[in-house]
Amino acid sequence: MFKLDEKIEFEYKGNDILTVGELLIDMISAEYDEYYESGTYHRYFGGSPSNIAMNVKKLGIESLVASAVGNDGLGTFLLNHLQKVGVDTSCVQKVDYSTSMVVVTKSKSTPIPIFYRSADYHLAYTTQLEKALVNSRIVHFSCWPISMEPVRHTIDRVIEKAKEHDILICFDPNYHPMIWQKGEDGVEYIKSVIGKVDIVKPSEDDAERLFGKDTPENQMEKFLKLGAKLVIMTLGKDGALISNGTETIKLDTLATEVVDTTGAGDAFWSGFYTALIKGGTVRQALTMGMAVSAYKLKYMGAVVDLPKLEDLQEMYGL
């Protein structure tokens, strides 16, 4: 259990956070199109773990990405993008499969993504990846790398090694049935993973996909009963609900302007992780997560030009 008014003590390591998972091309239609007739799509950098790695670098801590891309032009585009913003790509593996892609046709209702997966789920557990993991204070992953073999085996090894070295294990349970192997009950597998990690941050939608409709308070209890030590449930405009199993608190949103919600969850994780590494209590880190998310919401795109954490603290009076 993590006490909300205490700091998490970390050993000194050369790297602060290792994010493990998907690097993707996001192909997004140029216009809104309810009938899928758009002829123009634009290529964008994608992948939640890398968004977090880029964000925390801007906020002032060190990050590494472990992922797999194709030995093709799109893979080179993704690597170049990370290198330009100063993120170490030594754990991004080039494999003989096509770079994974998500195609999104913009819609006035909820857009339905189409997933083309290949390279991303071929991330191997190598001596280089293990060395990077052991040299990190936090490891983060989401549902993408546990949804397919062989990368699921890699995550199993990552969790096992992280436990051996007292590395903080954080999991984003962003379940989406379309990314799972056909015929597999991804929900049950995710439930088995929750008990092996330290911190989970579901959204209300994530919880509903896993457990069905219920109140946020009841959903939190379900995550805690599965073994999570700290549950952070983001509630959109209603802020966030947090529980360590003994104490439950509610944080209001700090957002005053919402231009684009893409990447808001990644921004929250980024502020939370950076504040923890910089010596804040769990409560202070949660508040910084809210602040970074609020800042990102004012701008278009999943990753924005974030100020240093200390400047954001001053901006939001924290």
C-alpha positions in Angstrom: 0.0 0.0 0.0 1.2 3.5 -0.8 0.4 6.2 1.8 -0.9 9.3 0.1 1.1 11.7 2.3 4.4 9.9 2.0 7.0 9.8 -0.7 8.0 6.7 -2.6 11.6 6.0 -1.9 13.6 5.1 -5.1 17.2 3.8 -5.4 19.5 5.9 -7.4 19.4 4.6 -11.0 20.8 6.0 -14.3 17.3 6.1 -15.8 14.0 7.2 -14.2 11.3 5.6 -16.3 11.3 2.8 -18.9 8.1 2.7 -20.9 7.4 -0.7 -22.7 5.0 -1.1 -25.5 3.8 0.1 -28.9 5.3 2.5 -31.3 2.7 3.2 -34.0 1.9 5.2 -37.1 -1.4 7.0 -36.6 -3.1 7.6 -40.0 -5.8 10.2 -39.4 -8.3 11.5 -42.1 -7.9 15.1 -43.1 -11.6 15.7 -42.7 -14.6 14.4 -40.7 -16.2 11.6 -42.6 -19.1 9.5 -41.3 -19.1 7.3 -44.5 -15.4 6.4 -44.8 -15.1 8.2 -48.2 -12.2 10.4 -47.2 -9.3 10.2 -49.7 -6.7 12.0 -47.7 -5.0 10.7 -44.5 -2.0 12.2 -42.7 0.7 10.3 -41.0 1.4 11.1 -37.3 3.7 9.7 -34.6 1.7 7.4 -32.2 2.0 5.1 -29.2 1.1 5.9 -25.6 4.3 4.7 -24.0 6.4 7.0 -26.2 4.1 9.9 -25.5 4.9 9.4 -21.8 8.6 9.1 -22.4 8.6 12.3 -24.5 6.5 14.2 -21.9 8.6 13.3 -18.9 11.8 14.3 -20.7 10.3 17.8 -21.2 9.2 17.9 -17.6 12.7 17.2 -16.4 13.4 13.5 -15.8 15.1 10.7 -17.8 13.2 8.2 -19.9 13.8 5.2 -22.2 11.4 3.5 -24.7 11.4 -0.3 -25.3 9.4 -1.1 -28.5 9.6 -2.8 -31.9 9.2 -1.2 -35.3 9.6 -2.5 -38.8 12.8 -2.3 -40.8 11.0 0.1 -43.1 10.5 3.8 -43.8 7.7 4.2 -41.3 9.9 2.6 -38.5 12.7 5.1 -39.4 10.2 8.0 -39.2 9.2 6.9 -35.6 12.8 6.5 -34.5 13.8 9.9 -36.0 11.0 11.5 -34.2 12.1 10.1 -30.8 15.7 11.0 -31.4 14.8 14.6 -32.4 13.2 15.2 -28.9 16.2 13.5 -27.1 14.6 10.2 -26.1 17.0 7.3 -26.0 16.1 4.7 -28.7 18.7 2.1 -27.8 15.9 -0.3 -26.7 13.7 0.2 -29.8 14.2 -3.0 -31.8 14.0 -3.1 -35.6 12.3 -6.3 -36.7 11.4 -8.0 -40.0 7.7 -7.2 -39.8 5.8 -4.1 -41.0 5.6 -1.1 -38.7 2.2 -1.2 -36.9 -0.4 1.3 -37.8 -3.8 2.6 -36.6 -6.1 4.2 -39.1 -8.6 6.7 -37.8 -11.4 8.4 -39.8 -12.4 11.5 -37.9 -16.1 11.4 -36.8 -18.4 13.8 -35.0 -19.4 10.8 -32.9 -16.8 8.4 -31.4 -14.3 7.5 -34.2 -13.7 3.7 -34.7 -10.0 2.9 -35.2 -8.8 0.2 -37.5 -5.7 -1.6 -36.2 -3.0 -3.0 -38.5 -0.6 -4.7 -36.1 2.7 -6.5 -36.9 6.1 -5.2 -35.6 4.8 -3.9 -32.3 4.1 -7.3 -30.8 7.5 -8.8 -31.7 9.4 -6.9 -29.0 11.8 -9.5 -27.6 13.2 -9.7 -24.0 16.9 -9.2 -24.6 19.9 -8.6 -22.4 19.9 -5.0 -23.5 16.2 -4.6 -22.4 16.9 -6.3 -19.1 19.9 -4.0 -18.5 17.7 -0.9 -19.2 15.0 -2.2 -16.9 17.3 -2.9 -14.0 18.8 0.6 -14.4 15.3 2.2 -14.2 13.2 3.3 -11.2 9.8 2.9 -12.8 8.5 0.6 -15.5 5.2 1.5 -17.3 3.2 -0.6 -19.8 -0.4 -0.7 -21.1 -2.7 -3.4 -22.6 -1.1 -3.3 -26.0 1.9 -5.4 -25.2 0.0 -8.0 -23.1 -2.6 -8.5 -25.8 -0.5 -10.6 -28.2 2.3 -13.1 -28.1 5.3 -13.1 -28.2 5.5 -9.6 -26.6 3.2 -10.8 -23.8 6.0 -13.2 -22.7 8.4 -10.2 -22.7 6.1 -8.3 -20.4 5.9 -11.3 -18.1 9.7 -11.3 -17.9 9.7 -7.6 -17.3 7.3 -7.8 -14.4 9.3 -10.7 -12.9 12.6 -8.9 -13.1 11.1 -5.6 -11.9 9.9 -7.3 -8.7 13.3 -8.8 -8.1 14.8 -5.3 -8.2 12.1 -3.3 -6.4 11.2 -1.3 -9.5 7.8 0.5 -9.3 5.5 -1.3 -11.8 2.7 0.8 -13.3 -0.1 -0.4 -15.6 -2.6 1.4 -17.8 -5.5 -1.1 -18.2 -6.8 0.5 -21.4 -8.6 -2.6 -22.7 -9.8 -2.5 -26.3 -11.2 -5.8 -27.6 -10.0 -5.2 -31.2 -6.3 -5.4 -30.2 -6.5 -8.9 -28.7 -5.9 -12.2 -30.4 -9.2 -13.6 -31.8 -11.0 -16.0 -29.4 -9.1 -14.9 -26.3 -10.8 -13.4 -23.3 -8.6 -10.4 -22.8 -10.6 -9.2 -19.8 -9.6 -12.2 -17.7 -6.0 -11.9 -18.6 -5.9 -8.2 -17.7 -7.5 -9.1 -14.3 -4.6 -11.5 -13.7 -2.1 -8.8 -14.4 -3.6 -6.2 -12.1 -2.6 -8.3 -9.0 1.1 -8.3 -10.2 1.5 -4.5 -10.5 1.7 -1.6 -8.0 -0.3 1.2 -9.6 -3.1 1.2 -12.1 -4.8 4.2 -13.7 -8.1 3.2 -15.4 -10.5 5.7 -16.9 -14.2 5.2 -16.3 -14.5 3.7 -19.8 -11.7 1.3 -19.1 -13.4 0.1 -15.9 -16.7 -0.3 -17.7 -15.1 -2.4 -20.5 -13.5 -4.7 -17.8 -16.3 -4.9 -15.2 -19.5 -3.6 -16.8 -21.4 -0.5 -15.7 -21.1 0.6 -12.0 -20.3 3.6 -9.8 -16.7 4.8 -9.8 -16.4 3.9 -6.1 -17.5 0.3 -6.8 -15.2 0.0 -9.8 -12.2 1.1 -7.6 -13.0 -1.6 -5.1 -12.8 -4.2 -7.9 -9.3 -3.1 -8.9 -8.2 -3.2 -5.2 -9.7 -6.6 -4.7 -7.6 -7.9 -7.6 -4.5 -6.8 -5.8 -3.6 -3.2 -7.1 -1.8 -1.2 -4.3 -3.0 2.2 -5.6 -5.9 2.8 -8.0 -6.2 6.2 -9.8 -9.5 6.4 -11.7 -9.7 9.4 -14.0 -13.2 10.8 -14.4 -12.8 13.3 -17.3 -14.3 16.7 -16.4 -15.1 15.4 -12.9 -11.4 14.9 -12.0 -10.1 11.7 -10.4 -10.9 9.3 -7.7 -7.9 7.7 -5.9 -7.7 4.9 -3.3 -4.9 2.8 -1.6 -7.5 0.5 0.0 -7.5 2.4 3.2 -8.0 6.0 2.2 -10.0 7.3 -0.8 -9.8 10.9 -2.1 -11.3 12.9 -4.9 -9.3 15.5 -6.9 -11.1 18.1 -9.0 -9.9 18.8 -12.5 -7.6 21.8 -13.0 -8.7 22.2 -16.6 -10.1 25.6 -17.6 -10.0 25.1 -21.3 -10.5 21.9 -23.4 -9.3 22.0 -27.0 -8.3 18.3 -27.5 -8.5 15.4 -25.1 -6.1 13.2 -27.1 -3.2 12.2 -24.8 -4.7 13.6 -21.6 -4.2 10.3 -19.8 -0.6 10.1 -20.9 -0.1 13.7 -19.7 -1.5 12.7 -16.3 0.9 9.7 -16.0 3.8 12.0 -17.0 3.1 14.6 -14.4 2.5 11.9 -11.7 5.8 10.1 -12.5 7.9 13.2 -12.7 6.7 14.5 -9.4 7.3 11.1 -7.7 10.9 11.0 -9.1 11.5 14.6 -8.0 10.6 13.7 -4.4 6.9 14.7 -4.1 4.5 12.7 -1.9 1.9 10.5 -3.7 -0.7 13.2 -3.1 1.5 15.9 -4.6 2.3 13.7 -7.5 -1.4 13.1 -8.2 -2.0 16.9 -8.2 0.8 17.4 -10.6 -0.7 14.7 -12.8 -3.9 16.8 -12.9 -1.9 19.9 -13.7 0.0 18.4 -16.6 -3.2 16.9 -18.0 -5.0 20.3 -17.7 -2.1 22.1 -19.5 -2.2 19.5 -22.4 -6.0 19.9 -22.8 -5.5 23.4 -24.0 -3.6 22.3 -27.1 -4.1 20.1 -30.1 -2.2 16.8 -30.3 -1.3 13.9 -28.0 2.1 15.5 -27.1 2.6 19.2 -26.6 5.5 21.5 -25.7 5.4 21.1 -21.9 7.2 23.5 -19.6 9.5 22.1 -16.8 7.6 20.6 -13.8 8.7 23.5 -11.6 7.2 26.1 -14.0 3.9 24.2 -14.1 3.8 24.1 -10.3 4.1 27.9 -10.3 1.6 28.2 -13.1 -1.1 26.3 -11.1 -0.1 27.5 -7.7 1.0 24.1 -6.4 
